[in-house]
């Protein structure tokens, strides 16, 4: 019994201390002419050092279609990886994983 409790406590501590990388979600739009998956183009971190931080994800579609989404995680956020230049990250191939954050 003690071993089970100790194992559970160790697992909980490990989960609380582990940081995970997140990415901007895939975004699709639907209209009268059909559905379209938008292509991820960039991300920006606003107020990254505060609990009110927001990651703004930008997307482009055909013609003049574009969209942005904001992710508020409730904790400070920082970019991970080499594509980040300060609080901005851009890609040309639509790969949101190149603009991961934690």
N, C-alpha and C positions, 0 to 999 in steps of 0.2 A: 504494500500500500504506500509506504514512504517513497519507494522508488518511482511509482506512478506519479505521485504528487511532485516530486523533484523533477522528473522528466517534463511534466506539464509546465512547471514554472520556468525551466530552462528554455523550452520552446517558445513560451510567451515572451520572454525577454529577448530572444533572438528575433522574433517577428517585429517587436516594437523598435528595435534598433536598426533593422535592415532598411536601407533606402532602395526604392525601386525607380526605374526610369519609366516615364510616361511619354506618350506621343499625342499629337493632334489626331482627332478621330477622322475617319473617312466621312465625307459629306456628299449626299445625293440630293438632287432636287427633282421634283415632278411638276410638270405643267401640262397644258393642253396638247402640246406637241410631243409629249413623251417624257421619259426619265433620263437623267444624265448624272453620271458620277463626276464631281468636280475634282480638279487636280490641285493638290497641296502645293503652295508656292513659298510661303514664309511663315515665321512665327516671331512674336515679340513678347518679351516679359515686361510687365509694367508693375512697379513697386515690388520687385522681386525679394527684397529683404524683409518685407512685412507679412503679417498673416492675411492681409488684404490683397495679396499679389494676384495678378491675372495673367494668363498666357493667351494672347490673341493669335488665332490661327487664321491664315488667309488662303483663299482658294480661287481658282479661275476655271471658267468653262468656255464653251463655244461662243463666238461672237463677243458680245459685251457682258456676258454673264459672269458674275463674281459674287463671293460671299465671304463673311468673316464669322468666326465663332470665338467666344471667350470662355476660358476654363478657369474657374475660381476654386482653388484647392484647399483654401483655409489654412495655409502654412507658407512660409517662405519658399521661393522657387529659384532654382538656378539651372542654366543650360548645361547639358553634358555633351561632350563630343567636340570635334574640331570645326564644325560649320558655324558655331556661334561666334559672333563678333560683338562683344559686349552683351547687350540685351536683344540683339537681332540675329536671326538665322534665316538664310534663304537657300533654296535648292532650285535646280533647273530640271530635275528628272521626276518630281512629284513624290519623292521618297521622304515621308514624314519622319521616319526613324533617324534620319540624319539631323533632325532638330529635336532630339529627345530632351527631356528635362526631368528634374527630380526635386 
